[in-house]
Amino acid sequence: MDDKKSAKKQNSDAPASNKKEEQGLNKIKSSVFSRGLSIAKITLQTGASVAQHGVTTVLKSKEFKEANWKKLLETQASNISAELGQLKGSLMKAGQMLSMYGEHFLPPEANEFLKSLQSDSPSLNWSAIEKRLKELLPEEKLAQLEIEKEALASASMGQVHRAKIKATGELIVLKIQYPNVDKAIDSDLRAIKTMLSTLKLIPKDFNTDSLFAEIREMLVQETDYIQEANATEDYHRRLDGDHRFIVPKVYREYSGSKILATSFERGLRADDPVIQSLPQERRNRLAVNFLDLYFKEIFEWGVVQTDPHSGNYRIRIDPQGHDQLILLDFGATRTYDENFLGPYRQMVKGSLYNDRKVFTDAALKLGFVRETDSAELRSVFEAFCFETVEPFIEHGDPRNSLGRIDAQGNYDWKNTDLPQRLSKKVFQIARQFSFRTPPREIIFLDRKTGGVFIFLSILKAKMRGRDLLLKYLNKVD
């Protein structure tokens, strides 16, 4: 869950204040019918604006048309975001997911529009959330808890409140799903497809079926808090005894399909000034541990938490320097089939070692390239993938002509333009050659990979990652 507003509160011993309670929403449009009316209103207004734009710019210059079109998109995005804040639910979440994917495959204006849907979402105020709690937990269970009225965090699908178990004094957090958001997933996805089409933001040759099918599957999963409880406990078991990581404990007695209770784990966000002021060596150690967990997911477990937003992690400072990573929110955890992960690992191995045969065989198996593809397309795609492993190449590798890997093999994750270079290349591939939707599994795996890069960038890591990657790649046949 994206919880930007909760960073300070989650690390305070004092009870949260309730002064902001009335600034939240009194209710959300939770019924499919009322949501449908609002979405229809947005779509009609958007269509009318686009039509008006066409009429008023038909005789204008190209530069005027482009500037006016950009202004139109900004206006529509602002209007839609304001309405979505009242709606909550999967429409906003789908927009967020699509924007991650759109970094590589959608036109810049489409991605900017989708990113606008990520604006801070107001929480539901206490009078409304208390009613929801009474629907989700028996009276005797609620009586056992002292729940803070101000939300710790709020997002598109639900919000989080801190609570204390009266009998034991244990601090927990309650993740409470907004009413009926699970029932509106299909209609919300149809609506966002309609809006993107109305605004002419989807290329004509872009088949969105597999993309939206993957997003639908993940949205359905993320509204199932029993599944999330299972995934949380699974990670807890996998990392039991590994003191580098903390996974919250699940309290089943206060949990259900639409509410999840876990232990409150105190820590700081990676961008907190205290973390930013840690010595480089400690931040590097945190980065290595974070990267190691990612490689475990990909190369050993085949189980990946695919929502790597920095708000889903905390860092607990240790006086002796043994700092720990707190892992939060396992709603987007996905199990990947070996038929996909096997060739995917081979692609990584071929890319790192500059082994074209290993790389190409794996890329063909996954459908990234085909036997009938032109030599030019294969070459461009290969060059792109070989560049993605830049942080892990050797100092003497020809790809290190600009010295991004220093003599000790360290890579500066903060001061690099690699993400921008890769995005530009993928967009060029999509436009230069016939557009092809990649395997659906890659959508959220790419989201994970990008999130890992961002997290290491926030830590301002300067470290050697090659040895860590080789530890896992050496096990790949």
Secondary structure, 3 states (H helix, E strand, C coil): CCCHHHCCHHHCCCCCCCCCHHHCECCCCCCHHHHHHHHHHHHHHHHHHHHHHHHHHCCCCHHHHHHHHHHHHHHHHHHHHHHHHHHCCHHHHHHHHHHHHHHHHCCHHHHHHHHHHHCCCCCECHHHHHHHHHHHCCHHHHCCEEECCCCCEECCCEEEEEEEECCCCCEEEEEEECCCCCCCHHHHHHHHHHHHHHCCCCCCCCCCHHHHHHHHHHHHHHCCHHHHHHHHHHHHHHCCCCCCEECCCECHHHCCCCEEEEECCCCECCCCHHHHCCCHHHHHHHHHHHHHHHHHHHHHHCEEECCCCHHHEEEECCCCCCCEEEECCCCCEEECCHHHHHHHHHHHHHHHHCCHHHHHHHHHHHCCCCCCCCHHHHHHHHHHHHHHCHHHCCCCCHHHCCCCECCCCCEECCCCCHHHHHHHHHHHHHHHCCCCCCCCCHHHHHHHHHHHHHHHHHCCCEECCHHHHHHHHCCCC
